[in-house]
Amino acid sequence: MKHLSALFLLAGGILAAQTQAPSRAPQTSAPRKATQSPAPIKIGVVQVAQALAATNDGKKAIAAMNAEFDSRKEDLARRKSAIADLQLRLNIASNLSAAERDDLTRRIDQQTREQNRLVEDMQAQVGQEEQKIFEKLGEKLIQVVRQYAPANGFTLVVNARSPLIYFENTVDITKDVVALYDKTAPAPATKK
């Protein structure tokens, strides 16, 4: 879940505490107005990538994505093993001619470049698929947080992966949000 880079500001605005400058007027015998304390600000932190991956929908989507790429991972592992075998042959074969060594070296280089390209292509596609999953489920998660935050007295909820410097673990509401998400998500249809 390393590809989630967008900052999610999940709850409605910040409640700013406004204070008035103290009056310099002399006190009179009139009763003083009671000053209201600003409403306490309660801030929550959600680890969005962790929350999305922990929901039932997220687990299913990630499992489906992994299954989709399993055959490609196996192919890449076979290719890597073949390259390692060629490299071993090159290293231990002392009876190869210079032409055979050059040919073997070219094959290793060609297969290594192809392997690297295939790995990069797959990583890019995995990243795109993860982004699609997070965008789709992220909208649902935002709605759940918007339901959870006011019901639990939060003024502001932020994503922990944003440029956040510090947060106290007591404000991390990720587990509560995941539980509410799973509770409010429709139950999966069972196969007969």
Backbone as JSON Lines, residues from 0, in Angstrom:
{"i":0,"aa":"M","n":[0.82,-1.15,0.0],"ca":[0.0,0.0,0.0],"c":[0.88,1.24,0.0]}
{"i":1,"aa":"K","n":[1.9,1.06,-0.71],"ca":[2.91,2.09,-0.73],"c":[2.62,3.21,-1.72]}
{"i":2,"aa":"H","n":[1.55,3.07,-2.54],"ca":[1.34,4.04,-3.59],"c":[0.29,5.08,-3.26]}
{"i":3,"aa":"L","n":[-0.11,5.13,-2.07],"ca":[-1.11,6.12,-1.73],"c":[-0.4,7.38,-1.31]}
{"i":4,"aa":"S","n":[-0.48,8.41,-2.16],"ca":[0.29,9.6,-1.84],"c":[-0.59,10.82,-1.62]}
{"i":5,"aa":"A","n":[-1.86,10.72,-1.94],"ca":[-2.74,11.88,-1.82],"c":[-3.05,12.15,-0.35]}
{"i":6,"aa":"L","n":[-3.12,13.43,-0.02],"ca":[-3.49,13.83,1.35],"c":[-5.0,13.81,1.44]}
{"i":7,"aa":"F","n":[-5.52,13.04,2.39],"ca":[-6.96,12.99,2.61],"c":[-7.28,13.87,3.81]}
{"i":8,"aa":"L","n":[-7.94,14.98,3.57],"ca":[-8.48,15.76,4.68],"c":[-9.9,15.3,4.8]}
{"i":9,"aa":"L","n":[-10.19,14.47,5.8],"ca":[-11.39,13.67,5.81],"c":[-12.59,14.3,6.51]}
{"i":10,"aa":"A","n":[-12.39,15.13,7.46],"ca":[-13.55,15.66,8.16],"c":[-13.74,17.12,7.8]}
{"i":11,"aa":"G","n":[-14.91,17.64,8.13],"ca":[-15.22,19.04,7.86],"c":[-14.24,19.97,8.53]}
{"i":12,"aa":"G","n":[-14.27,21.24,8.29],"ca":[-13.27,22.24,8.65],"c":[-12.73,22.24,10.05]}
{"i":13,"aa":"I","n":[-11.82,23.12,10.29],"ca":[-11.17,23.26,11.59],"c":[-11.95,24.3,12.39]}
{"i":14,"aa":"L","n":[-12.21,23.92,13.62],"ca":[-12.88,24.87,14.51],"c":[-11.81,25.74,15.13]}
{"i":15,"aa":"A","n":[-11.75,27.0,14.7],"ca":[-10.71,27.89,15.21],"c":[-11.21,28.57,16.47]}
{"i":16,"aa":"A","n":[-10.35,28.56,17.46],"ca":[-10.7,29.23,18.71],"c":[-10.36,30.7,18.56]}
{"i":17,"aa":"Q","n":[-11.36,31.52,18.67],"ca":[-11.13,32.95,18.54],"c":[-11.15,33.58,19.92]}
{"i":18,"aa":"T","n":[-10.16,34.37,20.17],"ca":[-10.12,35.06,21.45],"c":[-10.13,36.55,21.19]}
{"i":19,"aa":"Q","n":[-10.67,37.26,22.11],"ca":[-10.7,38.71,22.0],"c":[-9.58,39.28,22.84]}
{"i":20,"aa":"A","n":[-9.06,40.41,22.38],"ca":[-8.04,41.09,23.17],"c":[-8.68,41.61,24.44]}
{"i":21,"aa":"P","n":[-7.97,41.56,25.55],"ca":[-8.55,42.03,26.8],"c":[-8.86,43.53,26.7]}
{"i":22,"aa":"S","n":[-9.97,43.89,27.27],"ca":[-10.38,45.3,27.24],"c":[-9.51,46.11,28.19]}
{"i":23,"aa":"R","n":[-9.16,47.3,27.75],"ca":[-8.36,48.18,28.6],"c":[-9.22,49.21,29.32]}
{"i":24,"aa":"A","n":[-10.51,49.08,29.14],"ca":[-11.41,50.02,29.8],"c":[-11.42,49.72,31.29]}
{"i":25,"aa":"P","n":[-11.57,50.75,32.12],"ca":[-11.62,50.52,33.56],"c":[-12.85,49.69,33.91]}
{"i":26,"aa":"Q","n":[-12.7,48.9,34.93],"ca":[-13.82,48.07,35.35],"c":[-14.87,48.94,36.01]}
{"i":27,"aa":"T","n":[-16.08,48.59,35.76],"ca":[-17.2,49.29,36.4],"c":[-17.86,48.31,37.34]}
{"i":28,"aa":"S","n":[-18.84,48.79,38.02],"ca":[-19.53,47.93,38.96],"c":[-20.54,47.03,38.27]}
{"i":29,"aa":"A","n":[-20.7,47.2,36.95],"ca":[-21.64,46.34,36.21],"c":[-21.09,44.91,36.2]}
{"i":30,"aa":"P","n":[-21.97,43.96,36.23],"ca":[-21.52,42.58,36.23],"c":[-20.75,42.26,34.94]}
{"i":31,"aa":"R","n":[-19.72,41.51,35.11],"ca":[-18.88,41.12,33.98],"c":[-19.56,39.99,33.2]}
{"i":32,"aa":"K","n":[-19.42,40.05,31.89],"ca":[-19.96,38.97,31.07],"c":[-19.1,37.73,31.26]}
{"i":33,"aa":"A","n":[-19.76,36.64,31.34],"ca":[-19.03,35.38,31.44],"c":[-18.41,35.08,30.07]}
{"i":34,"aa":"T","n":[-17.14,34.8,30.07],"ca":[-16.5,34.5,28.8],"c":[-16.66,33.02,28.51]}
{"i":35,"aa":"Q","n":[-16.91,32.74,27.26],"ca":[-17.07,31.34,26.88],"c":[-15.71,30.79,26.49]}
{"i":36,"aa":"S","n":[-15.46,29.61,26.95],"ca":[-14.23,28.93,26.54],"c":[-14.46,28.39,25.14]}
{"i":37,"aa":"P","n":[-13.42,28.43,24.34],"ca":[-13.6,27.85,23.01],"c":[-13.86,26.35,23.13]}
{"i":38,"aa":"A","n":[-14.64,25.85,22.19],"ca":[-14.94,24.42,22.21],"c":[-13.63,23.66,22.05]}
{"i":39,"aa":"P","n":[-13.48,22.57,22.77],"ca":[-12.24,21.79,22.64],"c":[-12.13,21.23,21.22]}
{"i":40,"aa":"I","n":[-10.93,21.19,20.75],"ca":[-10.68,20.65,19.43],"c":[-10.19,19.22,19.59]}
{"i":41,"aa":"K","n":[-10.86,18.3,18.93],"ca":[-10.48,16.9,18.98],"c":[-10.04,16.49,17.58]}
{"i":42,"aa":"I","n":[-8.82,16.04,17.49],"ca":[-8.25,15.68,16.2],"c":[-8.02,14.18,16.15]}
{"i":43,"aa":"G","n":[-8.4,13.57,15.05],"ca":[-8.19,12.14,14.85],"c":[-7.26,11.92,13.68]}
{"i":44,"aa":"V","n":[-6.56,10.82,13.72],"ca":[-5.64,10.44,12.65],"c":[-6.07,9.08,12.12]}
{"i":45,"aa":"V","n":[-6.17,8.98,10.79],"ca":[-6.47,7.71,10.15],"c":[-5.29,7.35,9.27]}
{"i":46,"aa":"Q","n":[-4.8,6.16,9.4],"ca":[-3.77,5.65,8.51],"c":[-4.52,5.04,7.32]}
{"i":47,"aa":"V","n":[-4.76,5.88,6.32],"ca":[-5.68,5.54,5.24],"c":[-5.26,4.27,4.51]}
{"i":48,"aa":"A","n":[-4.0,4.16,4.12],"ca":[-3.56,2.97,3.39],"c":[-3.77,1.72,4.23]}
{"i":49,"aa":"Q","n":[-3.41,1.79,5.51],"ca":[-3.6,0.66,6.42],"c":[-5.08,0.35,6.59]}
{"i":50,"aa":"A","n":[-5.89,1.37,6.73],"ca":[-7.33,1.17,6.92],"c":[-7.94,0.52,5.68]}
{"i":51,"aa":"L","n":[-7.59,1.02,4.5],"ca":[-8.15,0.45,3.27],"c":[-7.75,-1.0,3.1]}
{"i":52,"aa":"A","n":[-6.51,-1.31,3.4],"ca":[-6.03,-2.69,3.28],"c":[-6.65,-3.61,4.33]}
{"i":53,"aa":"A","n":[-7.07,-3.05,5.46],"ca":[-7.62,-3.86,6.55],"c":[-9.12,-4.12,6.41]}
{"i":54,"aa":"T","n":[-9.8,-3.34,5.58],"ca":[-11.24,-3.57,5.43],"c":[-11.47,-4.87,4.67]}
{"i":55,"aa":"N","n":[-12.65,-5.43,4.84],"ca":[-12.98,-6.66,4.11],"c":[-12.91,-6.43,2.6]}
{"i":56,"aa":"D","n":[-13.44,-5.29,2.13],"ca":[-13.38,-4.96,0.7],"c":[-11.94,-4.84,0.24]}
{"i":57,"aa":"G","n":[-11.11,-4.21,1.05],"ca":[-9.7,-4.03,0.69],"c":[-8.97,-5.36,0.61]}
{"i":58,"aa":"K","n":[-9.22,-6.23,1.57],"ca":[-8.58,-7.56,1.56],"c":[-8.96,-8.33,0.31]}
{"i":59,"aa":"K","n":[-10.25,-8.28,-0.05],"ca":[-10.71,-9.0,-1.25],"c":[-10.08,-8.41,-2.51]}
{"i":60,"aa":"A","n":[-10.05,-7.11,-2.61],"ca":[-9.5,-6.46,-3.8],"c":[-8.01,-6.75,-3.94]}
{"i":61,"aa":"I","n":[-7.29,-6.72,-2.84],"ca":[-5.85,-6.99,-2.88],"c":[-5.59,-8.46,-3.23]}
{"i":62,"aa":"A","n":[-6.4,-9.36,-2.69],"ca":[-6.25,-10.78,-3.02],"c":[-6.52,-11.02,-4.5]}
{"i":63,"aa":"A","n":[-7.54,-10.38,-5.03],"ca":[-7.86,-10.53,-6.46],"c":[-6.73,-9.97,-7.32]}
{"i":64,"aa":"M","n":[-6.19,-8.84,-6.92],"ca":[-5.08,-8.24,-7.67],"c":[-3.87,-9.15,-7.62]}
{"i":65,"aa":"N","n":[-3.55,-9.68,-6.45],"ca":[-2.4,-10.58,-6.32],"c":[-2.58,-11.82,-7.17]}
{"i":66,"aa":"A","n":[-3.79,-12.37,-7.19],"ca":[-4.06,-13.57,-7.99],"c":[-3.85,-13.26,-9.47]}
{"i":67,"aa":"E","n":[-4.23,-12.06,-9.87],"ca":[-4.08,-11.65,-11.27],"c":[-2.61,-11.61,-11.68]}
{"i":68,"aa":"F","n":[-1.73,-11.26,-10.77],"ca":[-0.31,-11.11,-11.1],"c":[0.52,-12.34,-10.73]}
{"i":69,"aa":"D","n":[-0.08,-13.36,-10.13],"ca":[0.69,-14.54,-9.7],"c":[1.42,-15.22,-10.85]}
{"i":70,"aa":"S","n":[0.77,-15.41,-11.99],"ca":[1.42,-16.12,-13.1],"c":[2.61,-15.31,-13.63]}
{"i":71,"aa":"R","n":[2.48,-14.0,-13.62],"ca":[3.6,-13.16,-14.06],"c":[4.75,-13.22,-13.06]}
{"i":72,"aa":"K","n":[4.43,-13.29,-11.77],"ca":[5.47,-13.42,-10.76],"c":[6.22,-14.73,-10.92]}
{"i":73,"aa":"E","n":[5.48,-15.79,-11.2],"ca":[6.11,-17.09,-11.42],"c":[7.02,-17.06,-12.65]}
{"i":74,"aa":"D","n":[6.56,-16.42,-13.73],"ca":[7.37,-16.29,-14.94],"c":[8.65,-15.51,-14.64]}
{"i":75,"aa":"L","n":[8.53,-14.44,-13.88],"ca":[9.71,-13.64,-13.53],"c":[10.69,-14.46,-12.68]}
{"i":76,"aa":"A","n":[10.15,-15.27,-11.78],"ca":[11.02,-16.12,-10.95],"c":[11.76,-17.14,-11.81]}
{"i":77,"aa":"R","n":[11.07,-17.73,-12.8],"ca":[11.73,-18.68,-13.72],"c":[12.83,-17.99,-14.52]}
{"i":78,"aa":"R","n":[12.54,-16.8,-15.0],"ca":[13.53,-16.05,-15.78],"c":[14.76,-15.72,-14.92]}
{"i":79,"aa":"K","n":[14.51,-15.32,-13.69],"ca":[15.61,-14.98,-12.79],"c":[16.48,-16.22,-12.52]}
{"i":80,"aa":"S","n":[15.84,-17.36,-12.35],"ca":[16.56,-18.6,-12.13],"c":[17.4,-18.97,-13.36]}
{"i":81,"aa":"A","n":[16.84,-18.78,-14.55],"ca":[17.57,-19.09,-15.79],"c":[18.8,-18.18,-15.93]}
{"i":82,"aa":"I","n":[18.65,-16.93,-15.57],"ca":[19.78,-15.99,-15.62],"c":[20.85,-16.43,-14.62]}
{"i":83,"aa":"A","n":[20.43,-16.82,-13.43],"ca":[21.38,-17.28,-12.42],"c":[22.12,-18.53,-12.9]}
{"i":84,"aa":"D","n":[21.41,-19.43,-13.58],"ca":[22.06,-20.63,-14.12],"c":[23.11,-20.26,-15.17]}
{"i":85,"aa":"L","n":[22.77,-19.32,-16.06],"ca":[23.73,-18.88,-17.08],"c":[24.95,-18.23,-16.43]}
{"i":86,"aa":"Q","n":[24.7,-17.42,-15.4],"ca":[25.79,-16.74,-14.7],"c":[26.7,-17.77,-14.03]}
{"i":87,"aa":"L","n":[26.13,-18.77,-13.43],"ca":[26.9,-19.83,-12.79],"c":[27.74,-20.58,-13.82]}
{"i":88,"aa":"R","n":[27.11,-20.89,-14.95],"ca":[27.83,-21.58,-16.03],"c":[29.02,-20.75,-16.5]}
{"i":89,"aa":"L","n":[28.8,-19.44,-16.65],"ca":[29.88,-18.56,-17.08],"c":[31.01,-18.53,-16.05]}
{"i":90,"aa":"N","n":[30.65,-18.52,-14.8],"ca":[31.65,-18.41,-13.73],"c":[32.46,-19.69,-13.52]}
{"i":91,"aa":"I","n":[31.84,-20.85,-13.74],"ca":[32.56,-22.09,-13.42],"c":[33.15,-22.78,-14.66]}
{"i":92,"aa":"A","n":[32.73,-22.4,-15.84],"ca":[33.22,-23.06,-17.05],"c":[34.55,-22.45,-17.47]}
{"i":93,"aa":"S","n":[35.59,-23.16,-17.22],"ca":[36.92,-22.65,-17.57],"c":[37.35,-23.08,-18.97]}
{"i":94,"aa":"N","n":[36.61,-24.02,-19.54],"ca":[36.98,-24.53,-20.85],"c":[36.26,-23.83,-22.0]}
{"i":95,"aa":"L","n":[35.57,-22.71,-21.75],"ca":[34.86,-22.0,-22.81],"c":[35.85,-21.16,-23.62]}
{"i":96,"aa":"S","n":[35.6,-21.1,-24.91],"ca":[36.41,-20.23,-25.76],"c":[35.99,-18.79,-25.52]}
{"i":97,"aa":"A","n":[36.77,-17.87,-26.02],"ca":[36.45,-16.44,-25.87],"c":[35.12,-16.12,-26.54]}
{"i":98,"aa":"A","n":[34.88,-16.7,-27.7],"ca":[33.62,-16.47,-28.42],"c":[32.44,-17.01,-27.63]}
{"i":99,"aa":"E","n":[32.61,-18.2,-27.03],"ca":[31.53,-18.78,-26.22],"c":[31.27,-17.94,-24.97]}
{"i":100,"aa":"R","n":[32.35,-17.44,-24.37],"ca":[32.21,-16.56,-23.19],"c":[31.46,-15.28,-23.57]}
{"i":101,"aa":"D","n":[31.86,-14.69,-24.7],"ca":[31.2,-13.46,-25.17],"c":[29.72,-13.71,-25.46]}
{"i":102,"aa":"D","n":[29.44,-14.82,-26.11],"ca":[28.05,-15.16,-26.43],"c":[27.23,-15.36,-25.15]}
{"i":103,"aa":"L","n":[27.79,-16.07,-24.2],"ca":[27.11,-16.31,-22.93],"c":[26.9,-15.0,-22.17]}
{"i":104,"aa":"T","n":[27.9,-14.14,-22.18],"ca":[27.8,-12.83,-21.53],"c":[26.7,-11.99,-22.18]}
{"i":105,"aa":"R","n":[26.63,-12.0,-23.52],"ca":[25.57,-11.25,-24.22],"c":[24.2,-11.79,-23.86]}
{"i":106,"aa":"R","n":[24.06,-13.12,-23.8],"ca":[22.77,-13.72,-23.44],"c":[22.36,-13.32,-22.03]}
{"i":107,"aa":"I","n":[23.31,-13.35,-21.11],"ca":[23.02,-12.94,-19.73],"c":[22.59,-11.48,-19.68]}
{"i":108,"aa":"D","n":[23.31,-10.61,-20.37],"ca":[22.97,-9.18,-20.39],"c":[21.6,-8.95,-21.01]}
{"i":109,"aa":"Q","n":[21.33,-9.63,-22.13],"ca":[20.04,-9.46,-22.81],"c":[18.89,-9.93,-21.92]}
{"i":110,"aa":"Q","n":[19.05,-11.11,-21.32],"ca":[17.99,-11.64,-20.46],"c":[17.82,-10.8,-19.19]}
{"i":111,"aa":"T","n":[18.92,-10.26,-18.68],"ca":[18.83,-9.39,-17.5],"c":[18.09,-8.11,-17.83]}
{"i":112,"aa":"R","n":[18.38,-7.5,-18.98],"ca":[17.66,-6.28,-19.39],"c":[16.18,-6.56,-19.57]}
{"i":113,"aa":"E","n":[15.88,-7.69,-20.23],"ca":[14.48,-8.05,-20.44],"c":[13.77,-8.3,-19.11]}
{"i":114,"aa":"Q","n":[14.45,-9.01,-18.21],"ca":[13.9,-9.27,-16.88],"c":[13.61,-7.96,-16.15]}
{"i":115,"aa":"N","n":[14.57,-7.04,-16.16],"ca":[14.4,-5.75,-15.49],"c":[13.23,-4.98,-16.07]}
{"i":116,"aa":"R","n":[13.1,-5.0,-17.4],"ca":[11.98,-4.3,-18.05],"c":[10.65,-4.91,-17.63]}
{"i":117,"aa":"L","n":[10.58,-6.25,-17.62],"ca":[9.35,-6.92,-17.22],"c":[8.99,-6.62,-15.76]}
{"i":118,"aa":"V","n":[10.0,-6.59,-14.9],"ca":[9.76,-6.26,-13.48],"c":[9.24,-4.84,-13.36]}
{"i":119,"aa":"E","n":[9.86,-3.9,-14.05],"ca":[9.41,-2.5,-14.0],"c":[7.99,-2.36,-14.52]}
{"i":120,"aa":"D","n":[7.69,-3.05,-15.64],"ca":[6.33,-3.0,-16.2],"c":[5.31,-3.54,-15.2]}
{"i":121,"aa":"M","n":[5.64,-4.67,-14.58],"ca":[4.71,-5.26,-13.62],"c":[4.53,-4.35,-12.4]}
{"i":122,"aa":"Q","n":[5.63,-3.77,-11.91],"ca":[5.52,-2.87,-10.76],"c":[4.64,-1.67,-11.1]}
{"i":123,"aa":"A","n":[4.77,-1.14,-12.31],"ca":[3.94,-0.01,-12.72],"c":[2.47,-0.42,-12.77]}
{"i":124,"aa":"Q","n":[2.2,-1.61,-13.32],"ca":[0.82,-2.08,-13.4],"c":[0.24,-2.37,-12.02]}
{"i":125,"aa":"V","n":[1.05,-2.93,-11.14],"ca":[0.58,-3.16,-9.76],"c":[0.25,-1.82,-9.1]}
{"i":126,"aa":"G","n":[1.11,-0.84,-9.3],"ca":[0.85,0.49,-8.75],"c":[-0.45,1.08,-9.27]}
{"i":127,"aa":"Q","n":[-0.7,0.92,-10.56],"ca":[-1.95,1.43,-11.14],"c":[-3.16,0.71,-10.56]}
{"i":128,"aa":"E","n":[-3.05,-0.6,-10.42],"ca":[-4.15,-1.37,-9.85],"c":[-4.4,-0.98,-8.39]}
{"i":129,"aa":"E","n":[-3.33,-0.81,-7.62],"ca":[-3.48,-0.37,-6.23],"c":[-4.16,0.98,-6.17]}
{"i":130,"aa":"Q","n":[-3.76,1.88,-7.06],"ca":[-4.35,3.22,-7.08],"c":[-5.85,3.14,-7.38]}
{"i":131,"aa":"K","n":[-6.23,2.28,-8.31],"ca":[-7.65,2.11,-8.63],"c":[-8.41,1.59,-7.41]}
{"i":132,"aa":"I","n":[-7.82,0.62,-6.73],"ca":[-8.45,0.07,-5.54],"c":[-8.63,1.16,-4.49]}
{"i":133,"aa":"F","n":[-7.56,1.92,-4.24],"ca":[-7.63,2.95,-3.21],"c":[-8.59,4.06,-3.57]}
{"i":134,"aa":"E","n":[-8.66,4.41,-4.84],"ca":[-9.62,5.45,-5.23],"c":[-11.05,4.98,-5.03]}
{"i":135,"aa":"K","n":[-11.31,3.74,-5.45],"ca":[-12.67,3.19,-5.32],"c":[-13.06,3.06,-3.85]}
{"i":136,"aa":"L","n":[-12.2,2.44,-3.05],"ca":[-12.53,2.22,-1.65],"c":[-12.35,3.49,-0.82]}
{"i":137,"aa":"G","n":[-11.47,4.37,-1.27],"ca":[-11.22,5.61,-0.53],"c":[-12.46,6.47,-0.4]}
{"i":138,"aa":"E","n":[-13.26,6.51,-1.46],"ca":[-14.51,7.28,-1.39],"c":[-15.43,6.74,-0.3]}
{"i":139,"aa":"K","n":[-15.52,5.41,-0.22],"ca":[-16.35,4.8,0.82],"c":[-15.78,5.1,2.2]}
{"i":140,"aa":"L","n":[-14.45,5.03,2.3],"ca":[-13.8,5.28,3.58],"c":[-14.04,6.71,4.05]}
{"i":141,"aa":"I","n":[-13.98,7.65,3.13],"ca":[-14.23,9.05,3.48],"c":[-15.65,9.21,4.03]}
{"i":142,"aa":"Q","n":[-16.62,8.55,3.4],"ca":[-18.0,8.63,3.88],"c":[-18.11,8.04,5.29]}
{"i":143,"aa":"V","n":[-17.4,6.96,5.54],"ca":[-17.43,6.34,6.88],"c":[-16.8,7.28,7.9]}
{"i":144,"aa":"V","n":[-15.69,7.9,7.55],"ca":[-15.04,8.84,8.48],"c":[-15.95,10.03,8.73]}
{"i":145,"aa":"R","n":[-16.62,10.5,7.71],"ca":[-17.55,11.63,7.88],"c":[-18.73,11.26,8.77]}
{"i":146,"aa":"Q","n":[-19.06,10.01,8.83],"ca":[-20.09,9.53,9.74],"c":[-19.5,9.36,11.14]}
{"i":147,"aa":"Y","n":[-18.32,8.78,11.22],"ca":[-17.69,8.46,12.51],"c":[-17.26,9.72,13.26]}
{"i":148,"aa":"A","n":[-16.64,10.66,12.55],"ca":[-16.03,11.82,13.21],"c":[-17.02,12.64,14.04]}
{"i":149,"aa":"P","n":[-18.12,13.11,13.48],"ca":[-19.02,13.92,14.31],"c":[-19.7,13.1,15.41]}
{"i":150,"aa":"A","n":[-19.95,11.84,15.12],"ca":[-20.6,10.99,16.13],"c":[-19.69,10.75,17.33]}
{"i":151,"aa":"N","n":[-18.38,10.93,17.14],"ca":[-17.42,10.71,18.22],"c":[-16.7,11.98,18.65]}
{"i":152,"aa":"G","n":[-17.24,13.14,18.25],"ca":[-16.73,14.41,18.74],"c":[-15.44,14.91,18.11]}
{"i":153,"aa":"F","n":[-15.09,14.42,16.94],"ca":[-13.87,14.88,16.29],"c":[-14.13,16.16,15.5]}
{"i":154,"aa":"T","n":[-13.22,17.1,15.63],"ca":[-13.29,18.35,14.89],"c":[-12.55,18.21,13.56]}
{"i":155,"aa":"L","n":[-11.48,17.44,13.58],"ca":[-10.64,17.29,12.41],"c":[-10.08,15.88,12.37]}
{"i":156,"aa":"V","n":[-10.07,15.29,11.17],"ca":[-9.45,13.98,10.97],"c":[-8.5,14.11,9.8]}
{"i":157,"aa":"V","n":[-7.27,13.66,9.99],"ca":[-6.26,13.76,8.93],"c":[-5.67,12.38,8.64]}
{"i":158,"aa":"N","n":[-5.06,12.28,7.47],"ca":[-4.38,11.06,7.07],"c":[-2.99,11.07,7.68]}
{"i":159,"aa":"A","n":[-2.59,9.98,8.3],"ca":[-1.29,9.9,8.94],"c":[-0.14,9.93,7.94]}
{"i":160,"aa":"R","n":[-0.38,9.61,6.66],"ca":[0.69,9.56,5.68],"c":[0.98,10.92,5.05]}
{"i":161,"aa":"S","n":[0.23,11.93,5.39],"ca":[0.51,13.26,4.87],"c":[1.76,13.79,5.57]}
{"i":162,"aa":"P","n":[2.15,15.01,5.27],"ca":[3.35,15.52,5.95],"c":[3.11,15.78,7.43]}
{"i":163,"aa":"L","n":[2.69,14.78,8.13],"ca":[2.4,14.88,9.55],"c":[3.69,14.64,10.32]}
{"i":164,"aa":"I","n":[4.0,15.5,11.24],"ca":[5.23,15.39,12.0],"c":[5.05,14.49,13.21]}
{"i":165,"aa":"Y","n":[3.94,14.6,13.88],"ca":[3.73,13.84,15.11],"c":[2.24,13.69,15.36]}
{"i":166,"aa":"F","n":[1.87,12.55,15.9],"ca":[0.53,12.4,16.45],"c":[0.58,11.42,17.6]}
{"i":167,"aa":"E","n":[-0.23,11.67,18.56],"ca":[-0.34,10.82,19.74],"c":[-1.19,9.61,19.35]}
{"i":168,"aa":"N","n":[-0.76,8.42,19.72],"ca":[-1.49,7.22,19.36],"c":[-2.94,7.24,19.82]}
{"i":169,"aa":"T","n":[-3.23,8.01,20.84],"ca":[-4.61,8.05,21.34],"c":[-5.57,8.71,20.36]}
{"i":170,"aa":"V","n":[-5.06,9.43,19.37],"ca":[-5.94,10.06,18.39],"c":[-6.09,9.22,17.12]}
{"i":171,"aa":"D","n":[-5.4,8.07,17.06],"ca":[-5.48,7.2,15.88],"c":[-6.79,6.44,15.93]}
{"i":172,"aa":"I","n":[-7.67,6.73,15.0],"ca":[-9.0,6.11,14.96],"c":[-9.12,5.09,13.84]}
{"i":173,"aa":"T","n":[-7.99,4.65,13.29],"ca":[-7.99,3.74,12.14],"c":[-8.79,2.47,12.41]}
{"i":174,"aa":"K","n":[-8.55,1.81,13.54],"ca":[-9.24,0.55,13.83],"c":[-10.75,0.76,13.94]}
{"i":175,"aa":"D","n":[-11.17,1.86,14.57],"ca":[-12.59,2.16,14.7],"c":[-13.22,2.4,13.34]}
{"i":176,"aa":"V","n":[-12.49,3.11,12.46],"ca":[-13.0,3.41,11.12],"c":[-13.13,2.12,10.31]}
{"i":177,"aa":"V","n":[-12.14,1.23,10.41],"ca":[-12.21,-0.05,9.7],"c":[-13.42,-0.86,10.18]}
{"i":178,"aa":"A","n":[-13.63,-0.91,11.49],"ca":[-14.75,-1.67,12.04],"c":[-16.07,-1.1,11.54]}
{"i":179,"aa":"L","n":[-16.2,0.23,11.53],"ca":[-17.44,0.85,11.06],"c":[-17.6,0.65,9.56]}
{"i":180,"aa":"Y","n":[-16.52,0.73,8.81],"ca":[-16.57,0.5,7.36],"c":[-17.12,-0.89,7.08]}
{"i":181,"aa":"D","n":[-16.52,-1.9,7.73],"ca":[-16.97,-3.28,7.51],"c":[-18.4,-3.5,7.98]}
{"i":182,"aa":"K","n":[-18.79,-2.79,9.02],"ca":[-20.15,-2.92,9.54],"c":[-21.16,-2.31,8.58]}
{"i":183,"aa":"T","n":[-20.79,-1.2,7.92],"ca":[-21.72,-0.51,7.04],"c":[-21.64,-1.0,5.59]}
{"i":184,"aa":"A","n":[-20.57,-1.72,5.23],"ca":[-20.46,-2.24,3.86],"c":[-21.44,-3.37,3.69]}
{"i":185,"aa":"P","n":[-22.02,-3.5,2.49],"ca":[-22.97,-4.58,2.29],"c":[-22.26,-5.93,2.39]}
{"i":186,"aa":"A","n":[-22.97,-6.89,2.92],"ca":[-22.4,-8.24,3.07],"c":[-22.21,-8.86,1.69]}
{"i":187,"aa":"P","n":[-21.09,-9.57,1.49],"ca":[-20.87,-10.18,0.19],"c":[-21.9,-11.27,-0.09]}
{"i":188,"aa":"A","n":[-22.27,-11.39,-1.37],"ca":[-23.22,-12.42,-1.75],"c":[-22.56,-13.78,-1.63]}
{"i":189,"aa":"T","n":[-23.28,-14.73,-1.12],"ca":[-22.73,-16.07,-0.98],"c":[-23.07,-16.89,-2.21]}
{"i":190,"aa":"K","n":[-22.13,-17.72,-2.63],"ca":[-22.36,-18.58,-3.8],"c":[-23.13,-19.81,-3.36]}
{"i":191,"aa":"K","n":[-24.03,-20.22,-4.22],"ca":[-24.84,-21.4,-3.92],"c":[-24.26,-22.61,-4.6]}
